[in-house]
Amino acid sequence: MRTHSRRRPRALLAVATAGALISPLLTGCWAGAGGAGSGGSSLNVLMVNNPQMVELQKLTAAHFTKETGIKVSFTVLPENDVRDKISQDFANQAGQYDVATLSNYEIPIYAKNGWLNELDDYVADDKGFDQKDVLAPMRQSLTGEDGKLYGQPFYGESSFLMYRKDVFKKAGVKMPAHPTWQQVAKLAAKVDGVQSGMKGICLRGLPGWGELTAPLSTVVNTFGGTWFDKDWKAKLNSPEFEKATKFYVDLVRKHGESGAAQSGFAECLNNLTQGKTAMWYDATSAAGSLESAKSPVKGKIGYVPAPTEKTKSAGWLYTWAWGIQKASPNHDKAWKFISWASGKEYEKLVGEKFGWSNVPAGKRASTYTYPEYRKEAAAFEDVTRAAIEGARPRDPGVQPRPAPGIQFVDIPEFTDLGTKVSQEISAAIAGRQSVDTALSKSQKLAEEVSEEYEGR
């Protein structure tokens, strides 16, 4: 029997879990809405250091600033660091940064907390932006509970299965057009070791709510499991969640990459690129790197939808998007930047300057009509678009959900919960404990979150 501690106030809980902000709030560091925004003819933009953002940084002065006169000062940080810095500045409404890269996980939460400026009026007035061209799942995922729009996608992704076509041919096996996970497991066994040093599949085992938890949750969904039922009852010890987790752990232990417990997106991308694995289930955004001019596996990779079991689709939905801080004094200038960075003309600019496989795709229908993009991304663009359009963030499984999200549960507590659970599952992948033990510990962690939400 678990003990019931005194419940924390919801507002305080949201701030605490969104970025470990209790300390600055209690020590008088509140800057308020009159914070030190950039002001004048300049903007401060805080963004993740992904390759597409670095390219944006290179293009801004010669194009956006030249056209508008608005100077942009970028702060570019690794993902974990940028999330912490954004959550601190936006939760405090310090106004130091006008625009930041936020995902479809954060934006509904930040919007609910009143930290973001809504964008509907800007979209309505900016006819050249063409909001209807933005893919529907992206628009929906960046909308708050109030039905208002709070973000614009810079690029979007789902997930799919990537495999070495030449290795499959050598092994005498064929990839189904729409594989199930059971079929994938059999294929992994057959291609494991076909080439010296090559494993059957790469799956993330690195702890993190955005690492291991992401692909695992999609497997849980399609196996019939869920983190919480519609009444917020924790379900990590359900037969479906247990079956999915044991399947994932067994597959990666038997036929997965060496050092799986410390392998994330970057490591699996490296493994597939270097011929160390025959399959990889992960983000559709990986295809651009695999098919780049310098990739040793360019033209050798096949792409099929995320494997399923009980659901019609299983791919996740994710976007790095732009959000405007409510406390910023530069809302109009911030929108001009977002309109440029997420607009059609910017995609064409990237195609011309860096190559069409580098275009920040996955957000606009028009992207898939450009002949140059279709030619360079021919191997994966149709599968990617279908995966994004088929994603069901509000209905990803076989049962009703209490909150949206495919590879996450869209509540502030999930960053902490998802990370702690992933640490337990990663330990099982490493062989340090059983899946049963990992899920028993994880269920207790999830029940603590249930206490906060049950009956709401």
Salt bridges, closest charged atoms under 4 A:
GLU79 OE2 - ARG83 NH2 2.82
GLU106 OE2 - ARG83 NH1 2.11
ASP130 OD2 - LYS344 NZ 2.79
ASP133 OD2 - ARG364 NH1 3.03
GLU145 OE2 - LYS112 NZ 3.68
ASP166 OD2 - ARG164 NH2 2.82
ASP192 OD2 - LYS199 NZ 3.63
ASP192 OD2 - HIS255 ND1 2.92
GLU211 OE1 - ARG204 NH1 3.61
ASP231 OD2 - LYS230 NZ 3.48
GLU242 OE2 - LYS246 NZ 2.93
ASP282 OD1 - ARG204 NH2 2.52
GLU345 OE2 - LYS348 NZ 3.62
GLU347 OE2 - LYS363 NZ 2.67
GLU381 OE2 - ARG374 NH1 3.01
ASP382 OD1 - ARG374 NH1 3.76
GLU389 OE2 - ARG385 NE 2.99
ASP395 OD2 - ARG392 NH2 2.46
GLU413 OE2 - ARG10 NH2 3.30
ASP416 OD2 - LYS420 NZ 3.31
GLU424 OE1 - LYS441 NZ 3.69
ASP436 OD1 - LYS246 NZ 3.19
GLU447 OE1 - ARG2 NH1 3.50
GLU451 OE2 - ARG2 NE 2.94
GLU451 OE2 - HIS4 ND1 3.98
GLU452 OE2 - ARG8 NH2 3.96
GLU452 OE1 - ARG10 NH1 3.74
GLU454 OE2 - LYS233 NZ 3.87
